[in-house]
């Protein structure tokens, strides 16, 4: 949850909304929450579980339809946006 908030603070085009699943059962059911953390991207893509920062950012970018460079390097895919 805090990583999603940090992303939203770092980039104005990202918005993070954190919901307590037990307090909003209808919303949890709507998004199929079965475990937490449950991250939903653009009301479509989703993943469950705590991920290392690099993997979290890559999953968010992929869920948003932004290609992630799978280039070589320690720690997995690059999450740098080309420009």
C-alpha positions as a printed Julia matrix, in Angstrom:
83×3 Matrix{Float64}:
   0.0     0.0     0.0
   2.68    2.53    0.86
   4.5     1.81   -2.41
   1.35    2.61   -4.39
   1.05    5.86   -2.47
   4.71    6.69   -3.12
   4.18    6.13   -6.85
   1.2     8.49   -6.79
   3.25   11.14   -5.0
   6.1    10.77   -7.49
   4.05   10.95  -10.69
   1.05   13.23  -11.19
  -0.5    10.85  -13.74
  -0.77    8.11  -11.08
  -3.5     8.03   -8.47
  -3.59    5.6    -5.57
  -6.66    4.84   -3.51
  -6.25    2.47   -0.56
  -9.34    0.7     0.73
  -9.72   -1.45    3.85
 -11.2    -4.63    2.35
 -13.09   -5.65    5.51
 -14.79   -2.26    5.79
 -16.03   -2.27    2.18
 -17.25   -5.83    1.46
 -19.23   -4.88   -1.67
 -16.22   -3.16   -3.22
 -14.03   -6.1    -2.22
 -16.48   -8.48   -3.91
 -16.63   -6.28   -7.02
 -12.87   -6.57   -7.46
 -12.64  -10.19   -6.34
 -10.46   -9.52   -3.32
  -9.43  -12.84   -1.78
  -6.16  -11.74   -0.19
  -4.34   -8.59    0.71
  -2.65   -6.61   -0.52
  -4.76   -6.78   -3.68
  -3.64   -4.18   -6.21
  -6.01   -3.19   -9.03
  -4.72   -1.23  -12.02
  -7.17    0.86  -14.06
 -10.09   -1.27  -12.82
  -8.83   -4.12  -14.98
  -5.48   -5.69  -14.23
  -4.73   -6.85  -10.72
  -2.25   -8.79   -8.64
  -2.24  -10.1    -5.1
   0.58  -10.07   -2.62
   3.45   -7.91   -1.54
   6.1    -7.62   -4.24
   9.61   -6.21   -4.13
   9.62   -2.59   -5.31
  11.07   -3.34   -8.75
   8.51   -6.1    -9.41
   5.66   -3.94   -8.09
   6.53   -1.09  -10.45
   6.9    -3.52  -13.37
   3.5    -5.09  -12.59
   1.84   -1.67  -12.41
   3.42   -0.57  -15.7
   2.39   -3.79  -17.42
  -1.13   -3.51  -15.99
  -1.32    0.02  -17.38
  -0.23   -1.21  -20.81
   3.24    0.32  -20.66
   5.97   -1.97  -22.03
   8.62   -2.99  -19.53
  12.18   -3.51  -20.77
  13.2    -7.07  -19.89
  16.84   -6.2   -20.59
  19.77   -7.71  -18.75
  20.7    -6.58  -15.33
  20.48   -7.67  -11.75
  17.09   -7.68  -10.07
  14.86   -8.35  -13.08
  13.19   -6.11  -15.64
  13.98   -2.45  -16.01
  11.2    -0.13  -14.92
  12.75    2.96  -16.45
  10.49    4.78  -18.89
  12.2     5.55  -22.17
  11.78    8.99  -23.58
